[in-house]
Each structure stands twice: as C-alpha cells, then as structure tokens.
Amino acid sequence: MTASPISDLNPVFMVVGCKLTLRDKDGSREVQMDDSFFTGYRKTTVRPQEILLSILIPYSKKCQFVSAFKQSPRREDDISIVTAAMSAMFSPGTDIVKDLRLSYGGMAPVTVLAKKTANRLLGRQWGEELLQEACSSLAEEMSLDPSAPGGMVTYRQTLTLSLFYKFYLTVLQKLRLQGLSVQEVSSECLSATEIYHPETPSSIQVYQAVPEGQNQDDMVGRPIMHLSALKQATGEAVYCDDVPLYENELYLALITSTKAHARILSVDISAAEQCPGVVCCLFARDVPGSNITGVRQDETVFADGQVTCVGHIIGAVVADSQLHAQRAAKAVKIQYEELTPIVTIQEAIAAQSFYEPIRTIQNGDLEAGFKQADHILEGEIHMGGQEHFYLETNVTLAVPREEDGEMELFISSQSPSDSQSFVAKALGVPANRVLVRVKRMGGGFGGKESRTTVLSTVVAVAANKLKRPVRCMLDRDEDMLITGGRHPFYGKYKVYVVHLSF
C-alpha cells in the first residue's frame, strides 16, 4: 500500500466506503477507508507490522450511481494528473440527492473527500442550479497553492470542475433512462457520458528508399537492426550486475556524509562490526596508492578529515551480502563539526571561490564599444541542475588477479580509460595492471563518463585489500546522492547595439 496521492483506485475505494482487513501477530482488525485513513503524504493508519488480507468493496445500491475518472498526460499507461471517484444516491423515484461523495486524487498530499461541497448539495434537485453551486463550491474547496508540488495548478483545479461536470452529465443521462423528468443532455455534450473505447492501433514503419544500384556494402538508408536489439527485447542481454557471482564474492556498501561541509571528529564502527556477515570497514587509510582522485585531482577516494558535500564517500562496509553490508553501513556513527557550506553559484562568486585558472575569451575594445552604444541590454540566465537518470545505476565488480597487483573490473561506464587510470593510481600500480570491461550500459547520457570512477575506485580498493571479488550496485537514491548530475549554470550578459546607417 503505497498511499500514492495520485492513485487510480484510492478515490474509488474511499468513495464507496471500502473496508480493509488487516492482520499482525496479535490478530486482525477492520479499517474503514474514509477521510481519516490517510494521515499524511504516503502515510496511512495501517501499522508497520500489519499486512493487508482483503478489501471489501460493497455492491452499489438502488438509486446509486458511481463513476471514476482519470486525467493523465496520455491515454494509455500513464500516471495521473488528477483522479476522481464520485457517488450520488437519490431518494427513490426522484432526482433529489440523498447522499453524495466526491473524492479526488492529485489535489493534496493525500486522497481527499470534498465534504463541504457534498454537504451543500444534499436535498437538492439534480439540475442546472446544483451544477452551478457544485462548481462554485469545488473551486473554493479544491484550491491549490501556486507552489504546490506537481505544478499545473490552474489546470488541476479546472479538472476538478470538469470531471464533476462529466459525472453530472452521466447521472443526468441515467436518470432520464429511468424515466425521470430531468433536463435532457444536449447532443454536443452526449459524448461526455460515454465510456471511451480506443481502437486497436495499427502501424507500419517505412524506411528510406535505397536508390537502385547502391552498393550492398553501403549501409546508408538501409533498415539495419541494432546488434543487441533481439537480446534486449527478449531480456537476454547481459548487463554488469548480471555477471554470475564469483566464488567467495563479497558485497560493498558506502558510508556517506550527511553534512554539506564539516570536519569529521570521529567515526564509530563498533556497532557495524557486530552486524551479521561483516568482513571489514574501509577508510582513507586503507588506500594503498593515492587517495587523491578526480578529473581535476580535487576529489578523494575516501573523505580524509573533512567532507565537502552531502553524499561525500567517507568509507565502506564489506559483507557477505548486499543486505548485510547496507545494514552495517547505516550502523556507523559519525560525529561532525559543521562548517559553512557554499551551495549556490552566487554564494561561490561572493566568496571568490573559483576554479583556477579563470579562462577568458576577449576580442576588441569592449569599453570603447559600450561608450558608443545606442542601446545596452543586460541580464542574467539561470539553468538548474539535472539528474541523468539512466535506468542502470552505477555498478562495479572488481576481481583481483593472482600476480603483480592485477585487477579486473566489470563496470558500466562511458569512459573505461578514466576508471583504469584512477583505479591504478588508487592501487599504486601501473595502468596496464588494471583491465576494465564494459559489455554494455543501461543508459549513461554523459553521467557515466568520469563519475563512474567514484564507485569503481572504492570497490577496487576493497577487492585489493581482501584479495576477493567485491561487487556494488548503487540503489537509485545512492546514485543520485553521490554522482552529482549535470551542474546548474548561471550567466550574466551585457550587450550593446549601435544603429548603423547605409
């Protein structure tokens, strides 16, 4: 139960009054899925130790109409922007509203009931006046802050009204079919009462026509299949973490900083060492070669005395399984002395914190040019950072060989030569002692050029120390935390214009 606020089913379960049967070691209980069920973003009244046994969905009653709606960016297989479920019950033989429930997803951190609107419409006739009152009330009750997560605030607020209008027309049509004297649905609105049934799509792929006489060895314009297409489509393609386990293989988990800028006062690994399956913990002192690394040689394999970002690798735990390694890494206790971090580009400029040398491109006399300008335009350009978000996260399998400090690495990287040179430097061996294999990547987009080395050097140091194969594949949150992504940009421009006469 993810309790997603844009769930397709939660509004339905809530509006029809579903009952959940939950069970733990002490017994079972029933919980009504009403507006008190969701206690916060992705939180419910279900206790951590409970499991869901069943969901009781009650039958609809006579004179009750229930509909569910979903609006998403595309028709097929997509997450919702706004979801809704609505139930209207009428007094027998009339169009007088006896009970009304309106539930929405995507309009708050939780699935919500529009209780104020529903209460205002009780006892009213299902007609134009009710529609106007409902839209006015929903606009007030289903309001969103302009900075609400998910954006599209005005569109989402409009959807709450349009989905109710669709429900209004649907019920109106069904009441007429029951012989009640209610307003007729106009022909141009009739399609809103119908369920959309998409036709089965058909398509054809047309390739470029190859001119007659083109040499058979000339591939331009020919429909050439990707070499790995069949393997990838059938799931047979082998990626780095698909490499079978080696005998005596170990798993590594990272110990990372929780502070943006701080001195490391102490690292307590006593609790981690007591965890099941732990073999050892690694820190900067365990690097046999140089702990300095990175494209600009301004990074460390392991933080040594100071951390400069959240996610800075301080150490690693090696254990007999991924679960044991990750549990032990979380048990490591670190004490910090926090320092003032520089977070934004503007803060770096104010602190004169620049990468040297400062590079410039200059042509002509700028000062003279601005003096003769008829117009001067100046401003700023901001571009936020981006996560590359490749499907396959960073992964390394390091296998030590038996002689001369040789190391074989299986990695997912766009720059295996960087991994080779950085690992060799960390191990203190010539680069020709490090063999790097890249079978294929599950995406990279530039994010697996130099940043792959952040992980591969750590895993190689562990394998070198223990003389056993060591593997690590980052979880998604770890990958996003550690690798950095594309940097944000900040630019200031000043342009002059001179009117020329011809």
URVEN-V586478 format. One record per helix or strand. SS is the DSSP state (alpha for helix, beta for strand). FROM is the first residue (numbers start at 1). TO is the last residue. If there is no record, write none. Layout:
ss=SS from=FROM to=TO
ss=SS from=FROM to=TO
//
This chain:
ss=alpha from=10 to=15
ss=beta from=19 to=24
ss=beta from=27 to=32
ss=beta from=38 to=40
ss=beta from=43 to=44
ss=beta from=51 to=56
ss=beta from=64 to=72
ss=beta from=80 to=90
ss=beta from=96 to=105
ss=beta from=112 to=113
ss=alpha from=115 to=121
ss=beta from=125 to=125
ss=alpha from=128 to=141
ss=alpha from=153 to=177
ss=alpha from=187 to=193
ss=alpha from=229 to=234
ss=alpha from=240 to=242
ss=beta from=250 to=256
ss=beta from=262 to=268
ss=alpha from=270 to=273
ss=beta from=278 to=282
ss=alpha from=284 to=286
ss=beta from=292 to=293
ss=beta from=299 to=300
ss=beta from=306 to=307
ss=beta from=313 to=319
ss=alpha from=322 to=331
ss=beta from=333 to=338
ss=alpha from=345 to=350
ss=alpha from=366 to=371
ss=beta from=375 to=383
ss=beta from=386 to=386
ss=beta from=395 to=400
ss=beta from=407 to=411
ss=alpha from=416 to=427
ss=alpha from=431 to=433
ss=beta from=434 to=437
ss=alpha from=453 to=466
ss=beta from=470 to=473
ss=alpha from=476 to=483
ss=beta from=486 to=486
ss=beta from=489 to=497
//
